[in-house]
C-alpha cells in the first residue's frame, strides 16, 4: 500500500472515530442530563450528537472520495 493511501485511510478512520465519540457523548448527555438546568444540557447534548453525525458523514463520504473541500 502506498504511503499516501495509508495516510488517507488513517485520516478518515480517525475523523470517523472522533465524530462517533462526539455523537456518543451528545446522546448520553441528551438522555441523562446532569442535575441542574436539564433542558439546557439536553439541548447541548442534541446539538453535540448532530455535530458528531454530520462530521461522521463528512468523514465517510466526501473525505474518502478525496474531494478538496472536505
N, C-alpha and C positions, 0 to 999 in steps of 0.2 A: 504494500500500500504506500502510495506516495505521501510525503510529509504534509503536503497541502490538504489532501483528503483526510488525513488523520486529524489535523488541526481543525478542520471544519466539523468533523464528527464530534470531537471533544467539545467544540464550541456550542453546537446545537444541543447536545446532551446536557451540558452544564446549564444552559439557559432554560431548558425544559425542567431540570431539577429545581432550580431556583423558583421558577414560576409555580411549580407544583407545591413547593414549600409555602410560598406566599398565599396561594389559594387555600391550602390546608389550614394555615393559621387563620385566615379570614373566616372560614367555615366554622372553626372551633369557637372563635370569638362571637360569631353571629348566633350560634346555637346556645352557648353557655357564657353569657357576658358576666364579667366580674360585678360584684356588688357596687352600688352607687348609681351612676347615670347609665342605666341599662340600655335605654333607647339610643344614646349616642354611641355606645360601644357596639351595639348591634348594627347600626348604620355603618360604622367604620369597618366592621367585620365583613359586611356585604360588599363594601367598596374594595376592600383588600382581596376578597375572593374574585370579584370581577376583574380586577387588575391582574391577578395571577392567571386567570383563564385567558385573558387577552394576550398576556405575554407568552403563555404556552402555545397559543395558536400561532403567534408570530414565529416562535422558535420551530414549530413543527412544519409549517407550510412555506412561507417565503424565505426564511433563513436557509432551509435545506435546499431550496432551489437556487440559492446564491443570488438572489435579487439584490441589487445595490442598495436600495432604500432600507432594506431590513438590516 
